[in-house]
Amino acid sequence: MRQYVIDQLKPEERDKIKAYLEQYCEPAGLDGMFWLHVPLEVLSETQRDHQGCQPHCVGIELREQEVKIEFLVRSRNKIRCECIAYALPHQRDYIINFIEQMLKETKVKA
């Protein structure tokens, strides 16, 4: 799996990241798992055309000392479809910008 990992988090940094994710992402139903929705304007043409597969999102896993953000843009409604794919360059930019904004706002120095 292609992913962005921030590790060696201190407990207080983890708590700040958790609060941020709870505010800006959707809980995934498992402890520490979140969905970051990818806006329509960031989706590929195929993903935009697959309205039945929307919303498209990226998985985020918050663990004790790390947070992992996937670079796989998934459908929330289907497990397999041609619209599910690794992030294109502009989608990776969106994901990384989200991460950088999260670190900036939470003042996490990891």
N, C-alpha and C positions, 0 to 999 in steps of 0.2 A: 504494500500500500504506500503510495506517495503521500507524505504528510509533513507538516511543519510541527516541530516539537520545541517546547520551552520547558527546560528541566531545572532541577535544583531549586525548586520553589520553597520558600519558607512558609510556615503555616499561615502567617498573616497575609502573605502575598496570594496564597491559594484562596483565602477567604475573600480578598478584594476581587480576584478574578471570578470567583463563583458569583458574587453579587453582580458583577458586570454582565456575566453571561445570563443570569436570571432576568436582568433588565432588558437585554437586547436580543436574546435568542429564545427559542422555544424549547422547553424541556422535552427530552426524547422518551421519557417514561422509565428510564433506568437511572439510578443514582449516578450523578456525574456526567451524564450524557446530554448534549444539547444539539439543536439544529440551528444553523445559521442560514436563513433564507437568502437565496440569490435573487436580486431584483430582476424583473422582466428585461430591463434594458441591458443587463449584463449577460443574460442567457444567449446561447448560440441560436442560430436560426432554427435548427432542428428542435431544440428545447422549447423555443417560443411556439413553434408549430404544434407541439404535443401538449395541447391544453389539458387533456385528460391525465397527463402525468404530473401536472403542476400541483403543488409548489415544488420547485427544485431547491435543494439545499445541500449544505456541507455539514458533515458530522464533526462535533467537537467533543472530546473526552477529557474530563478533568479528573486527575488522579491526585494522590497524596502530595507528590512532589513535582508533578508535571502536567502540562496541558498539551494535547495533541489535536491538531486541526487537519482534517483530510483535504486532499486536493482532488477528491472525486465528487463531481456534481451529481447528486442522486435525485431520483424522483421519490416523492413521499408516497405515491400511490401504486407504484409498480416496482418489482424487484429486478426485472430484466426488460430492457427496452434500448433501442438504438440511441435514445436521447441521454442515457446515463453514460458519462464519459469523464475522463480526467480533465481537469480545468484547462481551458485555453489560456494563452498568455494574459489576456485582459481579465479573465476570471481569477487567475492566480493573483494578479495585481489587486483585485477587489478583496480577496481573502487576506492577503498580506497587509493591505491598508487597514482592514478591520482589526487585525492582530496588533499592528503598530498603534492604532488609536486606543485599543484596549490597554496596552502597556502604558501609554502616555497618560490616559485618564486615571488609571489605577496607581500610577507612579511605581509600577513594578520594574525593577532594574535588571531582571534576569537576562 
